[in-house]
Amino acid sequence: MTPWTPARATLDDLGPFDCLTDGATCANGFALPRFTMATVRELTVALDDMDALYPGWNTLRVAGGVVEVWSYGEAVELCPPDADGLYSVGHGYWTWQIL
């Protein structure tokens, strides 16, 4: 199991959202937070609100315990839970920042 540290993360103007981090970042310098399913549901609502303003914006769906990232009507990422039961959403291409 990974030694996670509780934190808060933002995605552009969205958030902050509760998350866990091990301090890692991806090559582009953005954070790689992990989320509980409860926080994934909060993120889903926030993204749905953005999609209402900007159609095609990324949205999330949960199917069979897997988080699906959708963009412009197409599933672009599947996020199953990791060994700790946490979800990595938008890793490597979303602009996550840890506060």
N, C-alpha and C positions, 0 to 999 in steps of 0.2 A: 504494500500500500504506500502511496505517495504521502509525504509529510505536507499537508495542505495548510495554508494560512488563510483565515477569513479576511475578506477585503470587499471593496465596492468597485464596480466597473461601469464605465460609460461607453456608449457607442454613438459617436458624433453628439447630437443633442439629446439622445435618449439616456435615461437612467438618472441616477445611479441604480445599479442592480447588485444585490448580494451575490457574492461569488466566493470561490476558493482559488488560490493561486499557489504555485510553487516558485514563482518569480521568473519563470521562463518567458522569453519573447521569441517571436518568429523573425525571420531574416529582415523583414521590413520594419522591425522595431515595435510592432504592436503586441499588446499583451495576449496571453493565451489562458483566459479564465475558464474555470469549470463551474457549472451551475447545477443546483438541485432541480428536480422536476417542478417544485413550487415556483422557483425563480424563472424557469423556462416558461411557465404559464403567464407570469407577469410580463416577460419579454414578448410573448405572443400577442398580448393585448396592446402593448406599445407599438409593435410593428404593424398590427392591423390598423391602428389609428393613423400611422404614417402612410399606409397603403391607401387609405381613404382619401388622403390629401394628394398623394403621388402614386397613381395606379401603376402597378408593376413592381413597387417597392418590395423588398424581401419580406416574406411572411413565413411563419412557422406552422407546422401541423405535427400532431403527435399521433402515431399509428403503431399499435402493438409495442409500446414502450420505446420506440425509436422516434427521435425528433427529425423531422424533414424540413429542410430549408427550401423554400420555393421563391423563384424570381421570374416574373413575367410568365406565369402559368406553367413553369417547368420546375421539377424537383432538381435542385443543383447540388444538394449535399444530404447525406443520411448520417445522423449522429446517434449511434447506439450508446447506451451507458458504458462507461469505462469500468475497470475492475473495482472502483470505489463507488459505483452507482451514480457518477456525475456525468454531465453532458458538456461536450466542447462544441459550441455553436459558432460558426463563422471563423474557425481557426485558420489563420494564415492569410485571410483576405478581408475580414471585417476589421474596422479601425478601433478595436478595444483598447481602452486606457484604464489602468488601475489608479484609483484615487489615493 
